[in-house]
Amino acid sequence: MTPSPQNDQQKPFVTKEVLARRYGVCDRTIEKWMKARILIFLKVRRVVRFHVQGCDEALRKRGFLNGDLATSQDS
């Protein structure tokens, strides 16, 4: 999986749909990663937002992302 070349890094928190597009996975995969407590997210009532940099780091630590791919978007 490689993060898409969008400007998600400008927004610290994004929706599930944006995160799924970023990683090239379906919404259900994001939900499974949420349940497994892999992703960094905030939930206030019915609104869920994901911390992009935290999610990148968490997935990189677990081997889902190559370290150089996620950090290449920082510039």
Short mmCIF file of the C-alpha atoms (twelve columns), coordinates in Angstrom:
data_MODEL
# 
_entry.id   MODEL 
# 
loop_
_atom_site.group_PDB 
_atom_site.id 
_atom_site.type_symbol 
_atom_site.label_atom_id 
_atom_site.label_alt_id 
_atom_site.label_comp_id 
_atom_site.label_asym_id 
_atom_site.label_seq_id 
_atom_site.Cartn_x 
_atom_site.Cartn_y 
_atom_site.Cartn_z 
_atom_site.pdbx_PDB_model_num 
ATOM 1  C CA . MET A 1  0.000   0.000  0.000  1 
ATOM 2  C CA . THR A 2  1.216   3.448  -0.824 1 
ATOM 3  C CA . PRO A 3  -0.387  6.669  0.309  1 
ATOM 4  C CA . SER A 4  -1.982  8.586  -2.542 1 
ATOM 5  C CA . PRO A 5  -0.372  11.873 -3.586 1 
ATOM 6  C CA . GLN A 6  -3.097  14.062 -2.108 1 
ATOM 7  C CA . ASN A 7  -2.645  16.891 0.347  1 
ATOM 8  C CA . ASP A 8  -3.934  14.910 3.333  1 
ATOM 9  C CA . GLN A 9  -0.891  16.050 5.318  1 
ATOM 10 C CA . GLN A 10 -2.271  19.609 5.407  1 
ATOM 11 C CA . LYS A 11 -5.264  18.399 7.409  1 
ATOM 12 C CA . PRO A 12 -4.305  16.697 10.674 1 
ATOM 13 C CA . PHE A 13 -7.644  14.829 10.874 1 
ATOM 14 C CA . VAL A 14 -9.572  13.243 8.002  1 
ATOM 15 C CA . THR A 15 -12.650 11.061 7.471  1 
ATOM 16 C CA . LYS A 16 -12.696 7.293  7.056  1 
ATOM 17 C CA . GLU A 17 -13.348 7.649  3.321  1 
ATOM 18 C CA . VAL A 18 -10.350 9.949  2.818  1 
ATOM 19 C CA . LEU A 19 -8.107  7.612  4.815  1 
ATOM 20 C CA . ALA A 20 -9.281  4.575  2.826  1 
ATOM 21 C CA . ARG A 21 -8.503  6.398  -0.438 1 
ATOM 22 C CA . ARG A 22 -5.117  7.430  0.918  1 
ATOM 23 C CA . TYR A 23 -4.104  3.821  1.605  1 
ATOM 24 C CA . GLY A 24 -5.926  2.262  -1.335 1 
ATOM 25 C CA . VAL A 25 -8.146  0.055  0.838  1 
ATOM 26 C CA . CYS A 26 -11.904 -0.198 1.371  1 
ATOM 27 C CA . ASP A 27 -13.832 1.378  4.245  1 
ATOM 28 C CA . ARG A 28 -14.231 -2.037 5.856  1 
ATOM 29 C CA . THR A 29 -10.453 -2.413 6.174  1 
ATOM 30 C CA . ILE A 30 -10.311 0.921  8.006  1 
ATOM 31 C CA . GLU A 31 -13.073 -0.329 10.336 1 
ATOM 32 C CA . LYS A 32 -11.124 -3.537 11.029 1 
ATOM 33 C CA . TRP A 33 -7.989  -1.522 11.806 1 
ATOM 34 C CA . MET A 34 -10.077 0.671  14.143 1 
ATOM 35 C CA . LYS A 35 -11.413 -2.376 15.960 1 
ATOM 36 C CA . ALA A 36 -7.874  -3.777 16.266 1 
ATOM 37 C CA . ARG A 37 -6.795  -0.390 17.732 1 
ATOM 38 C CA . ILE A 38 -4.156  0.065  15.023 1 
ATOM 39 C CA . LEU A 39 -5.263  3.499  13.813 1 
ATOM 40 C CA . ILE A 40 -5.206  6.781  15.730 1 
ATOM 41 C CA . PHE A 41 -8.683  8.297  15.728 1 
ATOM 42 C CA . LEU A 42 -11.057 10.513 17.669 1 
ATOM 43 C CA . LYS A 43 -14.743 9.804  18.106 1 
ATOM 44 C CA . VAL A 44 -17.125 12.448 19.372 1 
ATOM 45 C CA . ARG A 45 -20.676 11.159 19.398 1 
ATOM 46 C CA . ARG A 46 -21.193 9.854  15.854 1 
ATOM 47 C CA . VAL A 47 -18.276 11.717 14.228 1 
ATOM 48 C CA . VAL A 48 -14.998 9.839  13.698 1 
ATOM 49 C CA . ARG A 49 -11.802 11.504 12.475 1 
ATOM 50 C CA . PHE A 50 -8.383  9.943  11.926 1 
ATOM 51 C CA . HIS A 51 -5.016  11.528 12.671 1 
ATOM 52 C CA . VAL A 52 -3.127  11.180 9.391  1 
ATOM 53 C CA . GLN A 53 0.445   11.267 10.707 1 
ATOM 54 C CA . GLY A 54 -0.415  8.983  13.626 1 
ATOM 55 C CA . CYS A 55 -2.072  6.473  11.296 1 
ATOM 56 C CA . ASP A 56 0.905   6.576  8.905  1 
ATOM 57 C CA . GLU A 57 3.276   5.892  11.780 1 
ATOM 58 C CA . ALA A 58 1.131   3.105  13.244 1 
ATOM 59 C CA . LEU A 59 0.824   1.329  9.885  1 
ATOM 60 C CA . ARG A 60 4.545   1.763  9.186  1 
ATOM 61 C CA . LYS A 61 5.414   0.181  12.559 1 
ATOM 62 C CA . ARG A 62 3.242   -2.814 11.723 1 
ATOM 63 C CA . GLY A 63 4.771   -3.211 8.253  1 
ATOM 64 C CA . PHE A 64 1.773   -2.018 6.230  1 
ATOM 65 C CA . LEU A 65 3.669   1.001  4.824  1 
ATOM 66 C CA . ASN A 66 7.240   1.453  3.733  1 
ATOM 67 C CA . GLY A 67 8.826   4.202  5.805  1 
ATOM 68 C CA . ASP A 68 10.024  6.209  2.821  1 
ATOM 69 C CA . LEU A 69 6.632   6.178  1.079  1 
ATOM 70 C CA . ALA A 70 4.642   7.850  3.827  1 
ATOM 71 C CA . THR A 71 7.298   10.426 4.646  1 
ATOM 72 C CA . SER A 72 7.766   11.422 1.007  1 
ATOM 73 C CA . GLN A 73 4.466   13.319 1.181  1 
ATOM 74 C CA . ASP A 74 5.699   15.569 3.966  1 
ATOM 75 C CA . SER A 75 7.530   17.797 1.520  1 
# 
